[in-house]
Amino acid sequence: MAPTTPANTRPIVISGPSGSGKSTMLNRLFKEYPGKFGFSVSHTTRSPRAGEENGREYHFVTKEEFLDLVEKKGFVEHAKFGSNYYGTSIKAIEDIIEKGQGVKQVANHPTFPRPRFLFLSPPSKEILEQRLRGRGTDKEEAILERLKQAEAEMDFAKSPDSPHEKIIVNDDLDKAYKEVKEFIVGADS
């Protein structure tokens, strides 16, 4: 995601565990500021959930296609979570920049301006578990995998090695959205 204003063309990376509210925050931001932001669509090897479309939420690819792109150095960053791979392709970022809408690996990538990093955190692991179970989209094994991954992500965000400039706890949607908006577009917007 990158603002279109020439004064601030640094990409913004919003990360956080599945169920932390990233999609909700982005949807509100895009609705309030239509046309101001571009959104990079990541690649994944996981299957689409109900209502998801290829090219909108993710580029859904096979493991072989994903690993071929890794081998060709086609990703700015990529990682394996559970049994699935996720990654942001160089082409996805270039597409945003071409439209004028211009985590560890992204922070040090030589081709692109250093992004600003924001971590969106659930209030607690218990509440995150309630959110994930409330979705009704994942099997028990996947929920437990997501919770384990969430704990690792939350620990990393708080560590001295983390590139995150800000951690926002999503315990109140309106309050958290205000903080996200201030981080991205400034306090006066």
C-alpha positions, 0 to 999 in steps of 0.5 A: 500500500502506498499513498499517491501524493508525491511527497510521501511515496514510501510504501506502508507495510501493515502486518499482524496476525490473521484475525487482527483486523488488517482487512477491516482497517484497509477497507475503511481507509480505502472507503474514506480515501478513494483513489489515494492508495494502491494495494499490493496483492500477495501470492499464496499457495493456500486455497481461497476461502468462501468469497475470495477471488484470485487477483483480488485478495491474493494471487492463488498459485500452486506450490510449484509456481510459488517456488519457481518465482522464489527461484527467479527472485521474483519476491520482495519478501516471502515466508511459509506459515504453516503449510502455505507460502505467502509473498509480495512479488516485485511485480505487485509493487511495480504495478502500484508505482506505475499507477502512481499509487506508489517485513524484514526482507522488505525493510532492506530490499535494494530496489524500493524505498524503505517502507514504514512498518505498522503492526496491528495486534489483537488485544490478547491471544484469547480474543484472537482465538475468539475472532478466528473461531468466530469466522467459521472458515478454518478447521481446528488444525488451521486455527491452532496453526494460526494461533501459534504463528500469531504468537511468534509475530506478536513477539517479533513485533515487540523485539529489538529486531523488529522494523515496526515503527508503531504497534496498534492494539485493535481492542476498539475498532474506531480508536484503532482505526483513528491510530492507523489513519494517523500513522498513514495519512497524518493527524490532520487528515 
